[in-house]
Each structure stands twice: as C-alpha cells, then as structure tokens.
Amino acid sequence: MNKALLAAGVCLAALTGAAVAAPVGNVSAGYSYIDVDSNVFSGKSVNWNQFNLSGSAGYDVGSNWTIQGDFAFRSDRLSIDSMGSYEVSLDSWRAGGEAYWRDQSQGLAGFELAYTSVDVGPAVLDGVLVGLRGEVFASDTITYGAAISYNAFSGKGTDLRTWNGNAFLTYYAAPKTALSLRLGGSTTDIDSAPFTPETWSVGGDVEYLLDSNLSLIGGLEYRTTDFTVADFDTLAVSARLKVYFGTEGTLVQQHRTTTLEPSTTAGLPFPFL
C-alpha cells in the first residue's frame, strides 16, 4: 500500500505541475502471456500471466528541456501444474522522473532517477535506479536510441547491484504505423549468491494509431537468463493500449513530442523484469 501511495503521489505531483504548462504524456495498460521452456520444470506445465500499467506526464521548462514524472507497475502470476495449487506472485514498482534535452531535428539526451521495488511474497527488495538515455531522429521515418541504468537493491539481508542496457530501432512504415526492434541485456551481483545472473533479450513490436490519441501495441520477445547452473528461456506475447495526451499528429510526431516511457520497471535481470 505504501508503495502504491508513493507511486500515485509522484505522478499526481507531475500531473499537477504539468497542468500549469500544457502537459504532455501518456498512459498505457497491457497483458503478456509468457511461455517457459518446459525443460526448466522437467516438462511440467507453467501458467504465467503478466499485467502492467505505466504512465508519465511532463512539461517544457525552456531551452529544449523537458522534465517528467513517471510510474510503472507490473504484476506476475505463475501457477505450476506439477505442484498442485502452488502459485507464485511477484509485483514490481517504479516511481521517479526524467529530465532530457530534445531537439525535433536531432534527437534527445537525458537522465532518469527512480525508486524501485520488487515484492515476492514476504520478501521485499527496495532500490534506487539512476540512468542515462538518448535517441537519434535519423530521418522522418527512423529513430534509434539506447539507455543504460544502474540499480542498487537491498532487503532481507541481501544486497544486489544491477546494470541494465537496452537499444531500439523504430521504422515508421506509415503515418499511423511504427515497427520497432528492441535488444536488452543486464547483469546482477548478489552478495549472498555464488552466481551472477545475466539476461539477454530480443524482441519487436508493432504500434498502430487507432484514433488521434489512442494506439494498440502488439509485441513478441525472447529472453534468456543464465544462472550459471542452468539457463531460463521465455517467450512473451503481449498486447497493450496506449493513450497520448497533449500531443497530436502522426505516430512519429506523437513519439517525438510526448514523454518517455521508463527504460525499465524494476531493473533486476530476470525473465519478468
């Protein structure tokens, strides 16, 4: 509950401040079904459902600088057939903000700072994330960019230090259609564990502008996590609705004038984060 209030408070503050200066932003909600390599659980069936919600709001403070507040919430629910009614629940949070310089003819560069948290049953890990990100507006139809972040977690007598990196390339095939390729990688040092998990991912999505400010996004992502003793592979199929506010025009115009989506929700190198 405290984390929900914190996330809501950060967003409310951003929205309140932005309302004075013609806010821009977006809110999205979606669902993913994650297929797990059957060898992980000796061929037994795993039901993995993921729900997510995120939003951001910001305003122009002059000299091409924008500041924003953002939040993200992700809830994972797993059930394993071979273990009867056994279920695993995991919730991850982010509440923070970003500041960036953006020029419509060139691109953007900025930084982010956020509180992050991961709840797994009775275990809670709290962290602080700092990161850098940038984008290049290569042409009217191509944008590419990258982000890197560092997240320090602590909880239950365990300290974790995570590095995350991701990159993307977006091609605007039509005024209302965008095709994106995404790559990601992360590594974590866990004080109490004899291994250092590493995750790599590759995926793509298609966004279609249904109305002037409403879009539908469909995605596919393959992810593998190396736990030293074994690999954990997943394939996620996702769908998401996104609402833009304070912006208008084609999809490329919306993307280059709206706020940025969080580069990562929590920052741990696991298949669900």
N, C-alpha and C positions, 0 to 999 in steps of 0.2 A: 504494500500500500504506500509506504513512504517513497519508494522509487517511482510509482505512478504519479504521485503528487509532485515530485521533483520534476519529472519529465513534462507534466502538464504546466507547471509553473514557468519553466524555461520557455516553452512555446507561447504561453499566454503573454509573457513579457515581450517576446519578439514580435508577436502579432500586435500588441498594444503600441509598441514603439513604431512599428512599420506603418500602422494605420495613419499616423500623422504625415507620413511622407510617401503616399501612394505605394502601398506594399505590393511586392510580387512574391510568388511562392507556388507551392504545390502540395497536395496530399494524395497518398496512394494506399491502397489496401489490396492484398493478394493472397494466393494459396499456392502451395507447391506439394506435389507428391514425390517422395524420394524413394527410389528403388535401390536396395542394398545388395551388394554381391552376396549370393547365397552361401559362399564358402565361409564367410565371416561367422555365421551361426550354424555351421555344419549342415547346410542345406535347408534349415528351418525357415519358415515364412516370417517376414517382418513387415508390419504395417507402419509406415512413417508418414505423418501428416504435419505440414508446417504452415503456420498462419503468420502474416506480417502486416504491420501498419507503420507508416512513416509520414513525416511532414516537415516542411520548413517554410519560414517567412523571413523576408529581409527588405532592406531599403537602401537606396543610393545615398551615400554620405558625401559625394562630391569627388572630383578629380578621378573619375572612373572607379572609385572604390565602393564596394558593397559589403554590408555586414548582415549576417543572418543568424537566426536561432533555429535549431532543428532537433527532432527526436526520432527514434526508431524503436520499435518493439517487435520481437519475434518469439513465437511460441511453438515448440516442437513437441509432438505427442507420438510415442512409439509403443507398439504392442508386439510382443513376440509370441507366436503361436505355440512354440515348444515349451513355453514356461507358464501355461495356463493363463491366468488373468494378470500376469505380470506386465506392468506398464512403466514407461519412463517418461517423465515430464521435465522439460527444460525451457526456461524463459530467459531471454537476453534483452537488455535495455541499453539505450544510449540517449543522453540529453546533453546538448552542447551548442556550439556555434562555430561559424567560419567567417573569415574576412578575406576578401580577394579583390585584386585589380583586374578589370576586364575591359578590353577594347574590342568593339564589334568587328574590326577589320583584321585583328591579330589573334587574340585568344585571351587566356586568363591565367593568373598565378595567385596562389593564396595559401593560407594555413588553417588548420582546424584544431579545436580543443574540446574535449567532451568527457563527461563522466560515463562510465560503462559498468555494467553489472551482469553476472550470469548466476541464475538460481537453478540448482539441481536438487530438488527435494530439500533436505535440511541444510545442504551446503550452499553458501553464498560467496561469490568472488566479486570484489569491487575493484574497479580500475580507473585509471586516468589515461586518456588517449591524446597524443599530440601527433600532428601530421602535416605534410606538405602536399600540394597537388597543383596540377597545371593542365591546360588544354590549348591546342593549336587549332585555329579556324583556318584550315589549309585552303578551302575554297567554299563556294556556296553550297557544295554537296558533300564535303568531307570534313569531319572533325576527329582529331585523335588527342589522347591525353593519358596521364598516369598519376598515381598517388602513392605515397609511402607514409606509413604511420608506425608509431611505437606505443605499446600499451603495457603498463605495469599493473598487475593484479595482485591482490593479497586476500587471504581468507582461510579459515580453518587451519592455521599454522603453515600455510603453503604460499610461497611467492612465485609468480610467473612473470616472465618478461617476453613479450611477443613483438616481432617485426612482421608487418604486412606490406605487400606491394601489389598493385594491380594496374593494368593498362587496358585501353579500349580503342577501337576504331569504329566510327559511325559513318555510314553512307546513306544520304538522303535520296532514296530512289524516286520519290515523288513528293509533291508538296505536303502530303499527309502521311507519308510512309518513311520510316527510318529502320535500317538494318545495322545491327551492332555485333561486333566480335569482341569478347572480353577474355582476358587472361589474368590469373591471380596466383600468388604464392605467399606462404607465411611459414614462420618457424618460431618455436617457443622453447625457452629454457625454464624447466620446472625444478625448483630446488630439491623437492622431495622425491623426484623420479630419476631412475637411472637411464632414461631415454630422452631424446629431444624430438618431439613430433614435428613433421613437416608436411605441409599441404600444398598441392598444386591443382589448379582448376583451369578449364577452358570451356567456354560457352558462348551462346549467341542469343539474341532476342530480336523480335520484330515489334515495332510500335506503330500503331495506326491511329490517326486522329479521327475519332468518330464524329465529334462535333467541334465547335470552335475552341473549347477548352476541356474536352474530355477525350482521353485516349485509352486504348486497350493494348496491353503488352503481353506477348507470349514468349516464353523462354525455354531453353534447354541447356543444362550444364552438367559436365562430367567432372568429378572431383576425386582425388586420391590422397589419402593421408598415410604417411609412413610412420608407424610406431616402433620402428627398429625390428621388433619381433614379428610383426605382421603388417600387411597393407590393408587399408579400409577404403573400398571403392564405392562410389554412389553415382547415380544418375538422377537429376532432378528435372521435372517438368513443371512449369509454373505459368500462372495467369495473373494479371494484375490490372486494376483500373486506376487511372491517374487523373486528377483534376488540377488544372492550372488556374491561377487567379492573378489578375494584374497584368497579364500578358495577352498578346493576340497575334494572329498571323499564321504563317505556315509552321510546320513542326520544327524546322531548323530555326526559325525566328523565336519560337517558344523556348527552345532549348538554350538559345544564346542570350536570353533576357531573363529567364526565371532563375530561382535559387538552385543551389547544388544539392544533390542527394548525398547523404552521408556515405563516405568511402567504405565504411564497414560498420556493422551494427555493434558488435562487441569486440571482435579482434582476436579471438582465440583460433588457432589453426585446426579446427575440427570440421567435419563434413557439414555441420549445421550452422556454423557461424561465419 
